[in-house]
Amino acid sequence: MERHSRTHFADDAVRQTNEAFVAGDVPGRLLSHALLEKLRHETEQQRRGFPLKLIQELCTAFPKARDSASSSAEEGALRHRGQATLHS
């Protein structure tokens, strides 16, 4: 049974990720030592780098959002113009 499970289900049982979200207060004793150390390290990195990392992320996100909004507005204007000429 164990061999069958490993062969057929092991790849989908655990997935690697570069992101994690820890909600609320999690007692450190409930985390593995390695995970707790990683969490402490990343928290400290965020504190030291704040707001630089946030600013960098926003600076890359704003042009994308602007381009997306601009494209949507242009499409809407074209649709609106098309409707106006149809009704004329």
C-alpha angles and dihedrals in degrees: 000000000000092000091049091050093049092047097047107026110022096090092056096040096074127027128193117233138177093211135060134175121211110193121206126334113335115187109241091227089068093058128075114256092247093050092047091051091048091050092050092048094049092045091053091046090053092049093049095044097043124153095007096074091045091050092050092050092048092047090056094042098049097062090048091050091045092050091047093048091045092052091048092049092049092049090049092049091050091049090047092050090048091052091047092054091046091054095045 
